Amino acid sequence: MFISFEGIDGCGKSTQARLLADTLRDGGRDVVLTREPGGSPGAEEIRRLLVQGAGERWSGETEVLLFTAARRDHLERTIRPALDAGRVVITDRFTDSTRVYQGAARGELRDLVDRLHDLAIGIWPDRTFVIDIDPATGLSRGMARGGVEDRFERLGLAFQERLAAGFRELAAAQPDRIRLIDGRGSPDQVAARVRAAL
């Protein structure tokens, strides 16, 4: 099974991906926990280009191309081999993030994102969990982490609000694959909602 976690910056999706991986491993499943951008050596190199530096470092079109290149390497070297071996793959972000970040929030590039996905990736998760929280809370958490990977957080609250709306719209449009999870409460409370939705 291929599972992705999505949501705005600071929503807790990385924590939830890890908790679900731990739960499935405890149940005897062989799980690969990975992330985007990244998840393979080449994709990790591209990640540094995407998440560091000035907020307007790249145009939306350039970001789409970089994310797609990183995703292709991730698919070839990590995701596809693990799925072919019968393992469960859980990824912290996948194409839905690009659909929202570059397709809805940074310009009307959704069609380009979807066409590139069809041409270069061609696989969707079996289940996607969008962790939904208040954008101000997510931004506060994201900024509190510190470090150099804060390029998108530095675009501000209005950007995070557009992202949250974009993820909610995706969940409403694709209820067979995407589940909107209330991100309020403790990590264990949110994890229980994820397990119930799985």
Backbone as JSON Lines, residues from 0, in Angstrom:
{"i":0,"aa":"M","n":[0.84,-1.18,0.0],"ca":[0.0,0.0,0.0],"c":[0.88,1.24,0.0]}
{"i":1,"aa":"F","n":[0.41,2.26,-0.71],"ca":[1.13,3.53,-0.82],"c":[0.28,4.61,-0.15]}
{"i":2,"aa":"I","n":[0.82,5.24,0.89],"ca":[0.1,6.22,1.71],"c":[0.88,7.53,1.72]}
{"i":3,"aa":"S","n":[0.16,8.64,1.57],"ca":[0.81,9.94,1.68],"c":[0.14,10.78,2.75]}
{"i":4,"aa":"F","n":[0.94,11.66,3.35],"ca":[0.45,12.65,4.31],"c":[0.69,14.03,3.72]}
{"i":5,"aa":"E","n":[-0.32,14.89,3.81],"ca":[-0.27,16.22,3.24],"c":[-0.79,17.24,4.25]}
{"i":6,"aa":"G","n":[-0.55,18.5,3.94],"ca":[-1.07,19.58,4.76],"c":[-0.13,20.77,4.74]}
{"i":7,"aa":"I","n":[-0.57,21.84,5.37],"ca":[0.22,23.06,5.39],"c":[1.45,22.87,6.27]}
{"i":8,"aa":"D","n":[2.36,23.81,6.19],"ca":[3.56,23.78,7.02],"c":[3.17,23.81,8.49]}
{"i":9,"aa":"G","n":[3.77,22.93,9.3],"ca":[3.52,22.91,10.73],"c":[2.24,22.21,11.15]}
{"i":10,"aa":"C","n":[1.61,21.46,10.24],"ca":[0.32,20.82,10.58],"c":[0.49,19.54,11.4]}
{"i":11,"aa":"G","n":[1.68,18.96,11.42],"ca":[1.9,17.72,12.16],"c":[1.94,16.48,11.28]}
{"i":12,"aa":"K","n":[1.96,16.65,9.97],"ca":[1.92,15.5,9.08],"c":[3.14,14.6,9.21]}
{"i":13,"aa":"S","n":[4.31,15.19,9.46],"ca":[5.52,14.37,9.62],"c":[5.41,13.49,10.86]}
{"i":14,"aa":"T","n":[4.89,14.05,11.93],"ca":[4.67,13.28,13.16],"c":[3.67,12.17,12.9]}
{"i":15,"aa":"Q","n":[2.59,12.48,12.2],"ca":[1.56,11.47,11.94],"c":[2.05,10.38,11.0]}
{"i":16,"aa":"A","n":[2.87,10.73,10.03],"ca":[3.45,9.71,9.14],"c":[4.31,8.75,9.95]}
{"i":17,"aa":"R","n":[5.11,9.3,10.85],"ca":[5.97,8.46,11.69],"c":[5.15,7.57,12.63]}
{"i":18,"aa":"L","n":[4.1,8.14,13.24],"ca":[3.27,7.35,14.16],"c":[2.55,6.22,13.43]}
{"i":19,"aa":"L","n":[2.05,6.48,12.22],"ca":[1.39,5.42,11.47],"c":[2.4,4.35,11.07]}
{"i":20,"aa":"A","n":[3.6,4.75,10.66],"ca":[4.63,3.77,10.31],"c":[4.95,2.89,11.51]}
{"i":21,"aa":"D","n":[5.07,3.49,12.69],"ca":[5.34,2.72,13.91],"c":[4.22,1.74,14.2]}
{"i":22,"aa":"T","n":[2.97,2.19,14.06],"ca":[1.81,1.33,14.32],"c":[1.8,0.14,13.37]}
{"i":23,"aa":"L","n":[2.02,0.41,12.08],"ca":[2.0,-0.68,11.1],"c":[3.16,-1.65,11.33]}
{"i":24,"aa":"R","n":[4.34,-1.12,11.68],"ca":[5.47,-2.0,11.99],"c":[5.17,-2.88,13.2]}
{"i":25,"aa":"D","n":[4.56,-2.28,14.22],"ca":[4.18,-3.05,15.41],"c":[3.2,-4.16,15.05]}
{"i":26,"aa":"G","n":[2.43,-3.96,13.98],"ca":[1.48,-4.97,13.52],"c":[2.09,-5.97,12.55]}
{"i":27,"aa":"G","n":[3.41,-5.89,12.35],"ca":[4.09,-6.87,11.51],"c":[4.29,-6.45,10.07]}
{"i":28,"aa":"R","n":[3.94,-5.24,9.7],"ca":[4.12,-4.79,8.32],"c":[5.55,-4.29,8.08]}
{"i":29,"aa":"D","n":[6.03,-4.5,6.89],"ca":[7.33,-3.97,6.46],"c":[7.07,-2.6,5.85]}
{"i":30,"aa":"V","n":[7.55,-1.54,6.5],"ca":[7.18,-0.17,6.13],"c":[8.42,0.63,5.75]}
{"i":31,"aa":"V","n":[8.3,1.39,4.66],"ca":[9.29,2.38,4.27],"c":[8.68,3.75,4.55]}
{"i":32,"aa":"L","n":[9.33,4.52,5.4],"ca":[8.9,5.89,5.7],"c":[9.84,6.83,4.96]}
{"i":33,"aa":"T","n":[9.27,7.7,4.13],"ca":[10.08,8.56,3.3],"c":[9.48,9.96,3.26]}
{"i":34,"aa":"R","n":[10.08,10.86,2.46],"ca":[9.58,12.24,2.43],"c":[9.84,12.88,1.08]}
{"i":35,"aa":"E","n":[9.1,13.97,0.83],"ca":[9.33,14.8,-0.35],"c":[9.35,16.26,0.06]}
{"i":36,"aa":"P","n":[10.08,17.09,-0.68],"ca":[11.07,16.62,-1.65],"c":[12.18,15.88,-0.94]}
{"i":37,"aa":"G","n":[12.67,14.87,-1.56],"ca":[13.71,14.04,-0.98],"c":[13.35,12.58,-1.09]}
{"i":38,"aa":"G","n":[13.91,11.78,-0.19],"ca":[13.59,10.36,-0.16],"c":[14.54,9.49,-0.96]}
{"i":39,"aa":"S","n":[15.45,10.11,-1.7],"ca":[16.49,9.39,-2.43],"c":[17.66,10.38,-2.55]}
{"i":40,"aa":"P","n":[18.87,9.87,-2.8],"ca":[20.02,10.8,-2.82],"c":[19.86,11.97,-3.79]}
{"i":41,"aa":"G","n":[19.45,11.7,-5.01],"ca":[19.29,12.79,-5.98],"c":[18.2,13.76,-5.57]}
{"i":42,"aa":"A","n":[17.09,13.22,-5.09],"ca":[15.98,14.07,-4.67],"c":[16.35,14.93,-3.46]}
{"i":43,"aa":"E","n":[17.19,14.4,-2.57],"ca":[17.63,15.19,-1.42],"c":[18.48,16.38,-1.87]}
{"i":44,"aa":"E","n":[19.27,16.19,-2.94],"ca":[20.05,17.31,-3.47],"c":[19.13,18.4,-4.02]}
{"i":45,"aa":"I","n":[18.08,17.99,-4.71],"ca":[17.12,18.96,-5.25],"c":[16.35,19.62,-4.11]}
{"i":46,"aa":"R","n":[16.1,18.88,-3.02],"ca":[15.39,19.44,-1.87],"c":[16.05,20.73,-1.37]}
{"i":47,"aa":"R","n":[17.37,20.7,-1.28],"ca":[18.08,21.88,-0.77],"c":[17.81,23.1,-1.65]}
{"i":48,"aa":"L","n":[17.69,22.9,-2.94],"ca":[17.38,24.01,-3.84],"c":[15.98,24.57,-3.59]}
{"i":49,"aa":"L","n":[15.07,23.69,-3.2],"ca":[13.66,24.07,-3.08],"c":[13.28,24.68,-1.74]}
{"i":50,"aa":"V","n":[13.87,24.19,-0.65],"ca":[13.37,24.61,0.67],"c":[14.26,25.61,1.37]}
{"i":51,"aa":"Q","n":[15.38,25.95,0.77],"ca":[16.26,26.95,1.36],"c":[16.31,28.19,0.48]}
{"i":52,"aa":"G","n":[16.7,29.3,1.06],"ca":[16.85,30.52,0.29],"c":[15.64,31.41,0.36]}
{"i":53,"aa":"A","n":[15.63,32.44,-0.47],"ca":[14.57,33.45,-0.47],"c":[13.24,32.86,-0.92]}
{"i":54,"aa":"G","n":[12.15,33.38,-0.38],"ca":[10.81,32.88,-0.69],"c":[10.49,32.95,-2.17]}
{"i":55,"aa":"E","n":[10.95,33.97,-2.86],"ca":[10.66,34.12,-4.29],"c":[11.86,33.71,-5.14]}
{"i":56,"aa":"R","n":[12.63,32.76,-4.63],"ca":[13.85,32.33,-5.33],"c":[13.56,31.79,-6.72]}
{"i":57,"aa":"W","n":[12.47,31.02,-6.85],"ca":[12.12,30.38,-8.11],"c":[10.73,30.84,-8.54]}
{"i":58,"aa":"S","n":[10.49,30.83,-9.84],"ca":[9.12,31.03,-10.33],"c":[8.32,29.77,-10.03]}
{"i":59,"aa":"G","n":[7.01,29.87,-10.07],"ca":[6.16,28.7,-9.85],"c":[6.44,27.6,-10.85]}
{"i":60,"aa":"E","n":[6.65,27.97,-12.11],"ca":[6.94,26.97,-13.16],"c":[8.24,26.23,-12.88]}
{"i":61,"aa":"T","n":[9.27,26.97,-12.47],"ca":[10.55,26.33,-12.17],"c":[10.41,25.39,-10.98]}
{"i":62,"aa":"E","n":[9.66,25.81,-9.97],"ca":[9.42,24.93,-8.81],"c":[8.74,23.63,-9.24]}
{"i":63,"aa":"V","n":[7.74,23.73,-10.1],"ca":[7.04,22.52,-10.57],"c":[8.02,21.56,-11.23]}
{"i":64,"aa":"L","n":[8.89,22.07,-12.07],"ca":[9.86,21.22,-12.76],"c":[10.85,20.59,-11.77]}
{"i":65,"aa":"L","n":[11.32,21.36,-10.8],"ca":[12.25,20.82,-9.81],"c":[11.58,19.76,-8.94]}
{"i":66,"aa":"F","n":[10.36,20.03,-8.48],"ca":[9.65,19.04,-7.67],"c":[9.4,17.76,-8.47]}
{"i":67,"aa":"T","n":[9.05,17.9,-9.74],"ca":[8.79,16.71,-10.56],"c":[10.07,15.91,-10.76]}
{"i":68,"aa":"A","n":[11.19,16.59,-10.98],"ca":[12.47,15.87,-11.12],"c":[12.82,15.12,-9.84]}
{"i":69,"aa":"A","n":[12.65,15.79,-8.69],"ca":[12.92,15.12,-7.41],"c":[11.98,13.93,-7.22]}
{"i":70,"aa":"R","n":[10.72,14.11,-7.56],"ca":[9.73,13.03,-7.38],"c":[10.05,11.84,-8.27]}
{"i":71,"aa":"R","n":[10.49,12.1,-9.49],"ca":[10.82,11.0,-10.39],"c":[11.97,10.16,-9.83]}
{"i":72,"aa":"D","n":[13.0,10.83,-9.31],"ca":[14.12,10.11,-8.72],"c":[13.65,9.32,-7.49]}
{"i":73,"aa":"H","n":[12.82,9.93,-6.68],"ca":[12.25,9.28,-5.49],"c":[11.45,8.04,-5.89]}
{"i":74,"aa":"L","n":[10.64,8.18,-6.94],"ca":[9.83,7.05,-7.43],"c":[10.72,5.9,-7.9]}
{"i":75,"aa":"E","n":[11.74,6.23,-8.7],"ca":[12.6,5.2,-9.27],"c":[13.44,4.48,-8.22]}
{"i":76,"aa":"R","n":[13.94,5.22,-7.26],"ca":[14.94,4.66,-6.34],"c":[14.38,4.2,-4.99]}
{"i":77,"aa":"T","n":[13.21,4.7,-4.62],"ca":[12.68,4.36,-3.29],"c":[11.27,3.76,-3.36]}
{"i":78,"aa":"I","n":[10.34,4.52,-3.93],"ca":[8.92,4.12,-3.85],"c":[8.65,2.85,-4.65]}
{"i":79,"aa":"R","n":[8.96,2.87,-5.94],"ca":[8.63,1.72,-6.79],"c":[9.33,0.43,-6.33]}
{"i":80,"aa":"P","n":[10.63,0.45,-6.02],"ca":[11.25,-0.8,-5.53],"c":[10.59,-1.32,-4.26]}
{"i":81,"aa":"A","n":[10.21,-0.44,-3.34],"ca":[9.57,-0.89,-2.1],"c":[8.2,-1.49,-2.37]}
{"i":82,"aa":"L","n":[7.41,-0.84,-3.21],"ca":[6.08,-1.38,-3.54],"c":[6.2,-2.71,-4.28]}
{"i":83,"aa":"D","n":[7.16,-2.8,-5.2],"ca":[7.36,-4.06,-5.93],"c":[7.77,-5.19,-5.0]}
{"i":84,"aa":"A","n":[8.42,-4.85,-3.88],"ca":[8.83,-5.86,-2.9],"c":[7.71,-6.17,-1.88]}
{"i":85,"aa":"G","n":[6.55,-5.56,-2.05],"ca":[5.43,-5.83,-1.16],"c":[5.44,-5.04,0.13]}
{"i":86,"aa":"R","n":[6.23,-4.0,0.18],"ca":[6.31,-3.18,1.39],"c":[5.26,-2.08,1.38]}
{"i":87,"aa":"V","n":[4.92,-1.57,2.55],"ca":[4.06,-0.4,2.67],"c":[4.95,0.83,2.58]}
{"i":88,"aa":"V","n":[4.57,1.79,1.74],"ca":[5.32,3.04,1.62],"c":[4.47,4.17,2.18]}
{"i":89,"aa":"I","n":[5.04,4.9,3.13],"ca":[4.4,6.09,3.69],"c":[5.3,7.28,3.37]}
{"i":90,"aa":"T","n":[4.75,8.25,2.65],"ca":[5.54,9.42,2.31],"c":[4.96,10.69,2.93]}
{"i":91,"aa":"D","n":[5.86,11.49,3.44],"ca":[5.53,12.81,3.98],"c":[5.59,13.76,2.78]}
{"i":92,"aa":"R","n":[4.46,13.98,2.15],"ca":[4.2,14.76,0.94],"c":[4.4,13.94,-0.33]}
{"i":93,"aa":"F","n":[3.59,14.3,-1.34],"ca":[3.71,13.72,-2.68],"c":[3.12,14.76,-3.65]}
{"i":94,"aa":"T","n":[2.58,14.34,-4.76],"ca":[2.13,15.27,-5.8],"c":[1.06,16.25,-5.32]}
{"i":95,"aa":"D","n":[0.22,15.85,-4.38],"ca":[-0.83,16.77,-3.92],"c":[-0.23,18.05,-3.35]}
{"i":96,"aa":"S","n":[0.93,17.96,-2.72],"ca":[1.58,19.18,-2.24],"c":[1.94,20.1,-3.39]}
{"i":97,"aa":"T","n":[2.47,19.55,-4.47],"ca":[2.81,20.38,-5.62],"c":[1.54,20.95,-6.25]}
{"i":98,"aa":"R","n":[0.48,20.15,-6.29],"ca":[-0.79,20.64,-6.83],"c":[-1.28,21.86,-6.06]}
{"i":99,"aa":"V","n":[-1.1,21.86,-4.74],"ca":[-1.58,22.97,-3.92],"c":[-0.57,24.11,-3.87]}
{"i":100,"aa":"Y","n":[0.69,23.81,-3.53],"ca":[1.68,24.87,-3.36],"c":[1.93,25.63,-4.66]}
{"i":101,"aa":"Q","n":[2.19,24.91,-5.74],"ca":[2.5,25.6,-6.98],"c":[1.26,25.76,-7.87]}
{"i":102,"aa":"G","n":[0.33,24.83,-7.76],"ca":[-0.84,24.85,-8.63],"c":[-1.93,25.8,-8.2]}
{"i":103,"aa":"A","n":[-2.06,26.03,-6.9],"ca":[-3.15,26.88,-6.43],"c":[-2.65,28.11,-5.7]}
{"i":104,"aa":"A","n":[-1.6,27.96,-4.92],"ca":[-1.19,29.05,-4.05],"c":[-0.13,29.97,-4.65]}
{"i":105,"aa":"R","n":[0.6,29.51,-5.67],"ca":[1.67,30.34,-6.24],"c":[1.45,30.59,-7.73]}
{"i":106,"aa":"G","n":[0.24,30.53,-8.16],"ca":[-0.05,30.72,-9.58],"c":[-0.92,29.59,-10.07]}
{"i":107,"aa":"E","n":[-1.62,29.82,-11.13],"ca":[-2.55,28.82,-11.66],"c":[-1.81,27.8,-12.51]}
{"i":108,"aa":"L","n":[-1.08,26.93,-11.83],"ca":[-0.23,25.95,-12.52],"c":[-0.73,24.53,-12.34]}
{"i":109,"aa":"R","n":[-1.94,24.36,-11.84],"ca":[-2.46,23.02,-11.55],"c":[-2.44,22.13,-12.78]}
{"i":110,"aa":"D","n":[-2.82,22.66,-13.93],"ca":[-2.83,21.85,-15.15],"c":[-1.43,21.38,-15.5]}
{"i":111,"aa":"L","n":[-0.44,22.26,-15.36],"ca":[0.95,21.87,-15.62],"c":[1.4,20.78,-14.65]}
{"i":112,"aa":"V","n":[1.07,20.93,-13.37],"ca":[1.43,19.92,-12.36],"c":[0.83,18.57,-12.75]}
{"i":113,"aa":"D","n":[-0.46,18.57,-13.09],"ca":[-1.13,17.3,-13.41],"c":[-0.59,16.67,-14.69]}
{"i":114,"aa":"R","n":[-0.29,17.49,-15.7],"ca":[0.26,16.94,-16.94],"c":[1.65,16.34,-16.73]}
{"i":115,"aa":"L","n":[2.49,17.04,-15.97],"ca":[3.82,16.5,-15.68],"c":[3.73,15.23,-14.84]}
{"i":116,"aa":"H","n":[2.79,15.21,-13.9],"ca":[2.6,13.99,-13.1],"c":[2.23,12.81,-14.0]}
{"i":117,"aa":"D","n":[1.28,13.04,-14.9],"ca":[0.86,11.97,-15.81],"c":[2.02,11.48,-16.68]}
{"i":118,"aa":"L","n":[2.85,12.41,-17.15],"ca":[3.96,12.06,-18.03],"c":[5.13,11.39,-17.31]}
{"i":119,"aa":"A","n":[5.47,11.89,-16.13],"ca":[6.72,11.47,-15.49],"c":[6.56,10.59,-14.26]}
{"i":120,"aa":"I","n":[5.38,10.62,-13.63],"ca":[5.2,9.89,-12.37],"c":[4.19,8.76,-12.55]}
{"i":121,"aa":"G","n":[2.95,9.08,-12.85],"ca":[1.95,8.08,-13.21],"c":[1.41,7.22,-12.09]}
{"i":122,"aa":"I","n":[1.69,7.54,-10.85],"ca":[1.19,6.76,-9.73],"c":[0.63,7.72,-8.67]}
{"i":123,"aa":"W","n":[-0.5,7.32,-8.09],"ca":[-1.1,8.09,-6.99],"c":[-1.12,7.22,-5.75]}
{"i":124,"aa":"P","n":[-1.05,7.8,-4.57],"ca":[-1.18,7.0,-3.35],"c":[-2.53,6.29,-3.31]}
{"i":125,"aa":"D","n":[-2.57,5.16,-2.61],"ca":[-3.83,4.47,-2.38],"c":[-4.69,5.25,-1.41]}
{"i":126,"aa":"R","n":[-4.05,5.91,-0.44],"ca":[-4.76,6.72,0.55],"c":[-3.9,7.92,0.89]}
{"i":127,"aa":"T","n":[-4.53,9.09,0.95],"ca":[-3.86,10.33,1.32],"c":[-4.58,10.94,2.52]}
{"i":128,"aa":"F","n":[-3.8,11.32,3.52],"ca":[-4.34,11.99,4.7],"c":[-3.89,13.44,4.69]}
{"i":129,"aa":"V","n":[-4.85,14.36,4.7],"ca":[-4.56,15.79,4.82],"c":[-4.81,16.17,6.28]}
{"i":130,"aa":"I","n":[-3.75,16.57,6.98],"ca":[-3.89,17.0,8.37],"c":[-4.29,18.48,8.34]}
{"i":131,"aa":"D","n":[-5.49,18.75,8.82],"ca":[-6.09,20.07,8.71],"c":[-6.02,20.82,10.04]}
{"i":132,"aa":"I","n":[-5.32,21.95,10.03],"ca":[-5.25,22.79,11.23],"c":[-5.4,24.26,10.84]}
{"i":133,"aa":"D","n":[-5.58,25.09,11.84],"ca":[-5.66,26.53,11.64],"c":[-4.34,27.03,11.07]}
{"i":134,"aa":"P","n":[-4.36,27.79,9.96],"ca":[-3.11,28.25,9.35],"c":[-2.22,29.06,10.28]}
{"i":135,"aa":"A","n":[-2.78,29.87,11.17],"ca":[-1.94,30.65,12.1],"c":[-1.19,29.72,13.04]}
{"i":136,"aa":"T","n":[-1.85,28.65,13.48],"ca":[-1.2,27.67,14.36],"c":[-0.07,26.96,13.62]}
{"i":137,"aa":"G","n":[-0.34,26.55,12.39],"ca":[0.68,25.87,11.6],"c":[1.88,26.76,11.33]}
{"i":138,"aa":"L","n":[1.62,28.02,10.99],"ca":[2.72,28.94,10.72],"c":[3.56,29.16,11.97]}
{"i":139,"aa":"S","n":[2.91,29.3,13.11],"ca":[3.63,29.47,14.38],"c":[4.52,28.27,14.67]}
{"i":140,"aa":"R","n":[3.99,27.07,14.47],"ca":[4.78,25.85,14.68],"c":[5.95,25.78,13.71]}
{"i":141,"aa":"G","n":[5.67,26.08,12.45],"ca":[6.71,26.0,11.42],"c":[7.85,26.97,11.68]}
{"i":142,"aa":"M","n":[7.51,28.18,12.08],"ca":[8.55,29.18,12.37],"c":[9.32,28.83,13.63]}
{"i":143,"aa":"A","n":[8.66,28.17,14.59],"ca":[9.32,27.81,15.85],"c":[10.38,26.73,15.65]}
{"i":144,"aa":"R","n":[10.26,25.95,14.57],"ca":[11.25,24.88,14.32],"c":[12.62,25.45,14.05]}
{"i":145,"aa":"G","n":[12.67,26.63,13.45],"ca":[13.97,27.22,13.12],"c":[14.64,26.47,12.0]}
{"i":146,"aa":"G","n":[15.92,26.7,11.83],"ca":[16.67,26.04,10.77],"c":[16.61,26.81,9.47]}
{"i":147,"aa":"V","n":[17.12,26.19,8.42],"ca":[17.21,26.87,7.13],"c":[16.1,26.47,6.16]}
{"i":148,"aa":"E","n":[15.3,25.47,6.51],"ca":[14.25,25.01,5.61],"c":[12.93,25.72,5.92]}
{"i":149,"aa":"D","n":[12.92,27.03,5.77],"ca":[11.73,27.8,6.12],"c":[11.28,28.71,4.97]}
{"i":150,"aa":"R","n":[11.65,28.36,3.76],"ca":[11.37,29.21,2.63],"c":[9.88,29.46,2.45]}
{"i":151,"aa":"F","n":[9.05,28.43,2.58],"ca":[7.62,28.6,2.37],"c":[6.94,29.27,3.57]}
{"i":152,"aa":"E","n":[7.42,28.99,4.77],"ca":[6.87,29.66,5.95],"c":[7.06,31.18,5.84]}
{"i":153,"aa":"R","n":[8.2,31.6,5.27],"ca":[8.49,33.02,5.18],"c":[7.57,33.75,4.19]}
{"i":154,"aa":"L","n":[6.77,33.01,3.45],"ca":[5.81,33.66,2.55],"c":[4.58,34.17,3.31]}
{"i":155,"aa":"G","n":[4.45,33.83,4.6],"ca":[3.46,34.48,5.46],"c":[2.12,33.77,5.63]}
{"i":156,"aa":"L","n":[1.28,34.37,6.49],"ca":[0.0,33.78,6.87],"c":[-0.97,33.7,5.69]}
{"i":157,"aa":"A","n":[-1.04,34.73,4.88],"ca":[-1.98,34.7,3.75],"c":[-1.67,33.53,2.82]}
{"i":158,"aa":"F","n":[-0.38,33.25,2.62],"ca":[0.03,32.1,1.81],"c":[-0.43,30.8,2.45]}
{"i":159,"aa":"Q","n":[-0.22,30.67,3.77],"ca":[-0.65,29.45,4.47],"c":[-2.17,29.29,4.41]}
{"i":160,"aa":"E","n":[-2.9,30.38,4.46],"ca":[-4.37,30.29,4.36],"c":[-4.79,29.8,2.98]}
{"i":161,"aa":"R","n":[-4.12,30.25,1.93],"ca":[-4.42,29.76,0.59],"c":[-4.1,28.28,0.47]}
{"i":162,"aa":"L","n":[-2.98,27.87,1.09],"ca":[-2.63,26.45,1.08],"c":[-3.71,25.61,1.77]}
{"i":163,"aa":"A","n":[-4.13,26.03,2.96],"ca":[-5.15,25.28,3.7],"c":[-6.43,25.14,2.88]}
{"i":164,"aa":"A","n":[-6.84,26.22,2.23],"ca":[-8.04,26.16,1.39],"c":[-7.83,25.2,0.22]}
{"i":165,"aa":"G","n":[-6.63,25.22,-0.36],"ca":[-6.34,24.33,-1.48],"c":[-6.39,22.86,-1.08]}
{"i":166,"aa":"F","n":[-5.83,22.53,0.08],"ca":[-5.87,21.14,0.54],"c":[-7.3,20.7,0.85]}
{"i":167,"aa":"R","n":[-8.1,21.58,1.44],"ca":[-9.51,21.24,1.72],"c":[-10.28,20.99,0.43]}
{"i":168,"aa":"E","n":[-10.01,21.82,-0.58],"ca":[-10.68,21.63,-1.87],"c":[-10.3,20.29,-2.5]}
{"i":169,"aa":"L","n":[-9.02,19.92,-2.42],"ca":[-8.6,18.62,-2.95],"c":[-9.31,17.48,-2.25]}
{"i":170,"aa":"A","n":[-9.39,17.55,-0.93],"ca":[-10.06,16.49,-0.16],"c":[-11.52,16.38,-0.55]}
{"i":171,"aa":"A","n":[-12.19,17.51,-0.74],"ca":[-13.6,17.49,-1.12],"c":[-13.8,16.93,-2.52]}
{"i":172,"aa":"A","n":[-12.84,17.2,-3.4],"ca":[-12.95,16.77,-4.8],"c":[-12.61,15.29,-5.0]}
{"i":173,"aa":"Q","n":[-11.81,14.7,-4.09],"ca":[-11.38,13.31,-4.25],"c":[-11.59,12.51,-2.96]}
{"i":174,"aa":"P","n":[-12.84,12.37,-2.53],"ca":[-13.09,11.7,-1.25],"c":[-12.77,10.2,-1.25]}
{"i":175,"aa":"D","n":[-12.67,9.58,-2.41],"ca":[-12.32,8.16,-2.45],"c":[-10.88,7.91,-2.04]}
{"i":176,"aa":"R","n":[-9.99,8.87,-2.31],"ca":[-8.58,8.7,-1.98],"c":[-8.13,9.56,-0.8]}
{"i":177,"aa":"I","n":[-8.64,10.78,-0.72],"ca":[-8.13,11.74,0.25],"c":[-9.06,11.87,1.45]}
{"i":178,"aa":"R","n":[-8.49,11.76,2.64],"ca":[-9.24,11.93,3.88],"c":[-8.73,13.17,4.61]}
{"i":179,"aa":"L","n":[-9.64,14.06,4.96],"ca":[-9.33,15.26,5.73],"c":[-9.37,14.88,7.2]}
{"i":180,"aa":"I","n":[-8.26,15.08,7.9],"ca":[-8.14,14.68,9.31],"c":[-8.03,15.93,10.17]}
{"i":181,"aa":"D","n":[-8.88,16.03,11.18],"ca":[-8.83,17.14,12.13],"c":[-7.5,17.05,12.88]}
{"i":182,"aa":"G","n":[-6.67,18.09,12.73],"ca":[-5.34,18.08,13.33],"c":[-5.28,18.66,14.74]}
{"i":183,"aa":"R","n":[-6.44,19.02,15.31],"ca":[-6.44,19.57,16.66],"c":[-6.3,18.45,17.69]}
{"i":184,"aa":"G","n":[-5.69,18.78,18.83],"ca":[-5.53,17.81,19.9],"c":[-4.11,17.28,19.96]}
{"i":185,"aa":"S","n":[-3.93,16.26,20.79],"ca":[-2.6,15.68,20.98],"c":[-2.23,14.83,19.76]}
{"i":186,"aa":"P","n":[-0.94,14.57,19.57],"ca":[-0.54,13.68,18.47],"c":[-1.24,12.32,18.52]}
{"i":187,"aa":"D","n":[-1.44,11.78,19.71],"ca":[-2.12,10.48,19.82],"c":[-3.59,10.58,19.41]}
{"i":188,"aa":"Q","n":[-4.25,11.69,19.73],"ca":[-5.64,11.87,19.32],"c":[-5.75,11.96,17.81]}
{"i":189,"aa":"V","n":[-4.84,12.69,17.2],"ca":[-4.85,12.81,15.74],"c":[-4.52,11.46,15.11]}
{"i":190,"aa":"A","n":[-3.57,10.74,15.69],"ca":[-3.18,9.41,15.17],"c":[-4.37,8.45,15.2]}
{"i":191,"aa":"A","n":[-5.2,8.55,16.22],"ca":[-6.38,7.69,16.31],"c":[-7.34,8.0,15.16]}
{"i":192,"aa":"R","n":[-7.46,9.28,14.79],"ca":[-8.32,9.65,13.66],"c":[-7.75,9.11,12.36]}
{"i":193,"aa":"V","n":[-6.43,9.16,12.22],"ca":[-5.79,8.62,11.01],"c":[-6.06,7.13,10.91]}
{"i":194,"aa":"R","n":[-5.85,6.39,12.01],"ca":[-6.08,4.94,11.97],"c":[-7.51,4.61,11.63]}
{"i":195,"aa":"A","n":[-8.45,5.36,12.18],"ca":[-9.87,5.11,11.89],"c":[-10.17,5.36,10.42]}
{"i":196,"aa":"A","n":[-9.54,6.37,9.83],"ca":[-9.76,6.69,8.42],"c":[-9.06,5.71,7.5]}
{"i":197,"aa":"L","n":[-8.0,5.05,7.99],"ca":[-7.29,4.07,7.18],"c":[-8.11,2.78,7.04]}
